[in-house]
Amino acid sequence: MFFKLFKKKSNDKYLNNILNNRKSSVNNNKIKSVGIIINLEEFNDYDSLRNVFTYLGVNENKIKFVAYVTEKDETLTSWDSYFTPLDFGWNGNISNYDINEFIETEFDALISYYDENIHELNLITAKSKANFKIGISNKDQRLHDFIINIKSSFIDIFKVELEKYLKGLKKI
């Protein structure tokens, strides 16, 4: 019990350190690759999100998903990358190879498509080397370069708003 509390405190300190030292360096390149982080308990319609980005001109093979699940026995398709709270150690260390690879990939855009303020989701968003970070949660504004404050169930509104702002920013 005490170890969980100390582990959470060490990870909170690590996350705050990353966010306080974060320097936004968004370039003017068009979005050609997208990484998407979702909480499978909130939203599990991969195809709707994939369709949003193929509609915006991103090749389907340049869209990568990772999903947060609380238990590994949830039904997932074979192409899903997923992570659980057990994949996280002390001081922000992550033991899941797929997640570390996702973090190191320099996506043109990272979509944090989750409402809940879950520490593990925030840690992956903060550690990501993506160029332009877009979120739908307004819980911690330091995580994202751009926020569309909606619920995850409103995928159609997300599509319209994202297209409008990405065109305005000349990202698509």
N, C-alpha and C positions, 0 to 999 in steps of 0.2 A: 504494500500500500504506500509506504513512504517512498520507495524507489520510483513508483509511478509519478508521484508528486514532484520529486527531484528531477526526473527525466523531463516532465512537462515544463518545469521552470527553466531547465537548461535549454530546451528547444525554443521556449518563448524568448529567452535572452538572445539566442542565436538569430531568430527571425527578426527581432527588433533591431539588432545590429545590422543585418543585411538591408532592411528597409530604411534605416536612418542614414546609411552610407550609399544608398542607391542614387546613381546619376542617370537620368533618362537621356538616352542618345538615339532618338528615333531618326532614321534616315528617310530619304524621299523616294525610296524604291517602291515599286508596285508590289502588291502582295501576291506571291506565287506559291508559298508554302505556309501551312497553318497547323498549329498544334492546339488540341482542344482537351481541356481537363473538365471532367464531369463527375458529379456525385450520383452514382447509379441509383441511390435511394430517392433522389429528387427527380431525376430526369434520365430516361433510358432509351430515348428515340434517336439512335445514332443516325438513321437515314434522314431524318428531318434536318439535322445540323449539317450532314454531308451535302444535302441538296441545297442548302443556303449557300455554301461556299462554291459548289460547282456552278450554281446560278451566277455567282459573282466572278466566275472565270478562273477559279483555282482547279487544277487538274486533280482528279480523284485520288491518284496515287501520291499526291503531295499533302494529303490531309491525314494527320495522325491523331488518334484518340488515346487517352488514358482515363481509366475510370476508378473512382474510389469506392470500395466496398468495405463493409464492416466485417464480413465473414467470407472466407475463401470458397465456401461451398455454394455460393450463389451461381445461378446458371448464366454462363458467359459463352459467347461464341469463340471459336478458335482464334480469330484475329484480334480479339480484345487484349489490350495490355491493362492490367489492373494492379492496384496496390491496396494494402490494408494498414491499419495502425501498427501491426506487428513488423512492418518493413522499416520502421523508423527507430533509430537508436538515440543516443545522447548527442548533444551539440549539433543537431541537424544532420547527422549521418543517416544515409538511406542505404539499405542492404539489397534493394531490388534492382537488378541489372537493367531491366526495361525502363524503369523510372529514371535511373541515372543517365541512360542514353537519351531519353526524352528531354531531360534538363539540359544536356550538353548540345542538343541540336539547336542551331541558330535559325529558328523559324522566322519568317517575315512577320507573322502575327501569332500571338498566343491568345486563345480564347479561354477565359476562366468562366465556364458556364455552370455556375453553382450559386445558390442564394445563401446557404448556411455558412456561418463563420467557423469552419473546421480547420484546426491548426495544420493538419497534414496537407490539405489542399492549398492553404495559404503558403506553406513552406515550399511546395513545388512551384507555385507561381512566382514566388520571390527568387528562388534559385535559378529559374529558367534563364537561358541565354537568348531568348527570343528578342527580336528587335522592337516590336510594338505590342504591348500588352493591353488587351481589352477585357473588361469584366462586366458582369451584370449585377454585382453586389457592391453596395456603397459602404460596407462595414469598415474597411480600412482602405482609404483612398491612396495610400502610399504604394499599394500593390500594383496598380494599373496606370497606364498612360491615358486611358480613355475608358469611361464608364457609361454604360447604358443601363440605367437603374430600373429593371423590370424583373418580374418573376420568371423562373425558368420555364414555366408552362406556356408562356406567350411567345412561341417561336416565330409566328408570323409577324408580330410587332418588331421582334428582334431583327428579322430579315430586312424589313422596310427601313428601320432606323439605322442599321449598320450600313446598308447600301447608301443611304443619304449622306451619312457622315464620311464614309470612305471615299465617296465621289468628291465631296467637298475638300477633303484632305489630299486628293489626287493619289490615293493609294490603290484604286482599281481603275 
